């Protein structure tokens, strides 16, 4: 038989035709918990992917697009990426970088910062015959999501699929975003509003010690010298940690080893990245409420967000290892300028108690 009788009676006992319908009508909180979005946003998403996942009824009745989206198998993951990435993950323009910089300055008091970068290991079952290629320093097999995010915890640039054994710095240098940053091809603004010590401080992204210092990438000093600089930089770097935390906490498949082919795993990552940006832009109060992310009290003390609870270890992110990167003289001068700026003209009142 083409389809077993039990499956032809989906409207009598199927999850989508019964449980989902009841949630839509009478328990939208449960619907959000089930799908990570409200019924309205589910319908909006369905309208975007409908044509890509709809099937024709030829020999037998096909599964409806709504049910396909509810199941979200590999084919649907690809459809979500194809339908959304140009709207929610389009590389920023110069004007968009300026908006992000203004957001970082308003929210985190760090001028000219256009993003925070880090790598996230997505744990997988070891691919056949892969040896130690995907084996990482945490003792698991993984592929790496290298990502840059804005001040609202949205991913702006991503690189997916590097093997887990590689270092953050190596992955970044070999990624398209890393090469374009080094070659100054990301359309960062050139008209810096911050002048200090007779020179303009350029626009830059922030990373940890694993990343190479450059004119457009600021990282901590070796050790913990210039503590005010370290503190101010860490506040901005925490944004990418929270972005990864929200992403993994909302899409629970990322909290256990993914048992799928590398191609399917990458499709899952791509789909959930798009959904993360889509929902944080359109349904932020539910998807990312204030108590879900890290916050600070009036003295600048960190109040951990709820994403850190529920079995997600605090060391889920990459260990802060010192790389062997040799910074250019000019980049070191820019970092010194920024550290000095944080000490004097750009000092925040609460930083002296940290």
N, C-alpha and C positions, 0 to 999 in steps of 0.2 A: 504494500500500500504506500501511496505517496506520503500521507500523513496519518499517524495513528489517531483513532477516534477521540482519544482523551485530549489531544491537542487541538482538535477541531472545535472542541467545546470550551475554548478559552473564555468566552463571555460568561460561562456558568461558574468557572472555578479558577480562572487565571488571575494572576497577581495584578496585571495592568488593568484588566476590566473590572476588578472588584476592589482590592485594597487601594490602588492608586486613585480610583474614582471616589471612594469614600474619603480619602485624605483631601482631595481637591474640594469636596463639598463641605466637609465638616471639621477638618483638623489641619489647617495650613501650617501650624507649627511642626507637626509630624511630617508633612509634605516637604518642608524645608530641611528637616533632619534627614529625610530619605534621599532627596535629590540635591541638597545644598542650594536650592533656589525655590522661590515662590512659584505657584501655578502660573502667574502672569509671565514671569521670566522664562519658565519652561516653554510656554506657548510662543514667546518671542524667539527663543532659541530654535524651536521647532520650525518656525517660519523661515529661518535663515538656512537650515540644513535640509528642509523637506525635499527639495528637488534632487538632492544628491543621494538620498537614502530611500526614496520611494521606489517600489517595485511594481511591475505590471501583473495583473491577474490574468494568467494565460491558461495553464493547466490546472492550477489550484489557487485558492485565495492566498494572497501574499500577506505577510505580517505588515501591519500599518506603520507609517513613519514614526508616529508617536511611540509605539511599542519598541521600535528599533532604537529610538533615542533613549527611552527608559532603560533598555538593556545595555546600550553603549558598548558594543563589541568592537573589534579592531577596525572593521570597515567604517563604522560610525565615528570612531575616534579620528580617522583620517578626514572624514567629511566635516567634522567640527573644526579641525585645523584649516582646511581649505576654505571654509565659509567665514571664519572669524579673524584669521591672522592679519589680514590687511586693515581691519578696523581696530584691533586691540593690540597689535604688535608691530605696527608699521614703524620703521626706524625714525627717530625724532628729527625734525627739521631744526634749523638754527633758532627759530622763534620758539619752538617747543623746548629746546634745551634751556632757553632763557626762563621759560615758565617753571621748569623743574628746579633751576637754580634759585629762583625766587621762593619756591616752596620749601626747599631745604633751608634757606636763610630764615624764613618766617617761622618754620616749625622747629628747627634744630640749631639755629644761630651759627651756621657755617656758610660763609660767603662763597659764591662762585662754584659750589659743588653741584654737579649735574647727575650724580648717581653713586651708588655703592655696589661693589662687585665682590663676588665670592663664588665658590664651587660647592655643589651639593651632591653627595654620593647617593645614587638611587640603587638600593640593594637588589640584586638579581640572582637567580639560580645560575650557576656556572655554565656557560655555553659549552656544547660538546667540543672536545679536543682543543680547548682554549688555554690549557695549561695555567700559568700564573698571570696571563695578560690582564685579566680583570680583577685580580686579587689586590685589595687595597691595604693600607696600613692599619685599618681597623679590624682586619681579620675576616673580611667578607668579600664577596665578589660584587662589583658594581660598575655602572656607567655613570658619567659625571654630567651634571647640568651646570654649566658655567653661565652665570646670569648677572646682568646689571639691572638695578631697580631704581625707581624714582622715589620721591618723598612720601608717596601714598601707597607704598608697598606693591606697586605694579611693576611687572617685568618690562623692561624696555628693549634689551638686547639679550639674546640667548644663544648658546652653543650647546648642542645635545649630542651625546654619544661617545665622548672620549673614554678610553679604557681606564678602569679604576686604579691601575698601578701608577698612572702618571701623576705628576705633581700639579698643584694649582697653577704655579707660575709657568710650567711648560705647556699646560693646556691653554692658558690664556695667550701666551706668545704665538702658539700655532693656530689659534682660532681666528676667524675673520674679524671679529670685533677687536681682538688684540692687535692684529696687524694694522687695522685701520686707525686704531688709537695711536700706535707708535708712528704711523705715517701721517698723522694729523688729517685723516680723511672722514671723520665722523661729523663734520659740519658744526663743530663747537663754535660758539660766538667768539669773535675776536675783539669786540669793543668792551673790555672789562671795566666794570664800574668801581673796582677796588684798586686804589693806588696806595702803596705803602713803601716807604724807603726810596721814593723816587721812581719806582717801577710799578707797572700794573701786574697784579696777580692774575694769571690766566685761569680759564675755566678748567675744572679737573674732576676726576672721579676718585673715590677713596677705596682702599683695600687694606688687607692685613699684610703681615711681614712676608707672606709667600709671594707677593706680587712685586714686580720690578718698579722701582721709583723712576718716574719720567716727568716731563713737563706737565703732562695731563693726567698723571696718576700719583696721588699722594698716599704714602704709607707711613707707619710709625717709624721713629728712629730705632736703631738697634738698642736693646735693653729697654729701659723705661725712662730715658732722659726726657727733659722738657715735658713734665707731667701735664701741664695745662693743654699743650698741643695734643698729647696722647688722649686726654679726657675728651676734648672737643672732637677729635677725629673718631674716637670710639662711639660717640653718640650718633654720628652719621653712619658708621659701619654697622651699627646694630639694626639699621633698617633692613638690610638684606637678610640678616639672620631672622628677623621677624617675618619677612616675606616668605622665606623658605618654610618657617614654622607654620604660618597660616596655610600655605599650600599643602603641606604634608598632613596637617591636622584635618583639613576639610576633605581631602581626597585620600581616603584611608588605604587604598591599594598601595600607596607610597610608603606605608608604615610596616610593610612586611616584604620579604623577598618576592619579587615578581617572577612567576614561573611562566615565561613566554619567550618567544624568539626575540632577538635583538630588534628586529624591525617592528614587531608589535609593541615591544617595550617603549621604543622611541615614539610610536604613535600615541601611546597612553600619556607619555610625558608632554608631548606637543598639545594634545587635547586638553589636559588639565591646566597647562599654562594659559591657554586661550580662555578657558572657563574661569580661571582665577582672575585674570584681567577683566573679563567681561562682567563678572559679578561684583568685583571690588569697585568698578566704575559705575555700575548701575544699581546695585543693591548692597551698598557698603555697610549700612547700619545693621543689616541682618548677617551678611557674610563675614564682616570684620568689625564687630562692635568694639567700643573703646576698651572694655575690660579683656578683650581677646588678645590684644597686643601689649607690648611693654609700654609703660608710661613712667612719668617722673612726678615726684611731689614738688613742692615749692622750693625745696633745697637742692633739687637735682638728683635725689636718690631714686634709683630704678625700682619700679613696681612691676614685677614679672607679670606678663600676660598669661591668660589661660591656655594659650597654645602650648606653653611649656609643661603643662600638666598632662595627666592621662597617659603616662608611660612613655612620653617623648623625652629621652635623656638630654641634659643640657649640653653634652658633648657630641650631639648629632652632627654638628658642623665640623668642617675641617680643622684639625689641630693647627694652632698658630705657630708654625715653624718658620724659623729664619731661613730665607733663601740665600743664595750666594750671588745675588744680583749686584752688578756694579752700576750705581747711578751715575748719570752724566753730571758734570759740574753744574750745569745750568739748572737741572732739576733739583739738585741739592740746595742751590741758592733759593729757589722758589719755596722749598719746604722750610728753610730757615726764615724766610720772610713771613710765611704763614704762621709759624710758631711764634715769632715776635709779635705779629699782629694780634694773636690770641692773648698775648701777655699784656698788651698796652691798649691800643685804640679799639681793638675788637674784643676786649675782655667781657665775659658774661659775669654778672654779679655773683652767681652761685658757684662758679668754678673754683674759687679760692678755698672753699671748704672740702673740696673733693680730694 
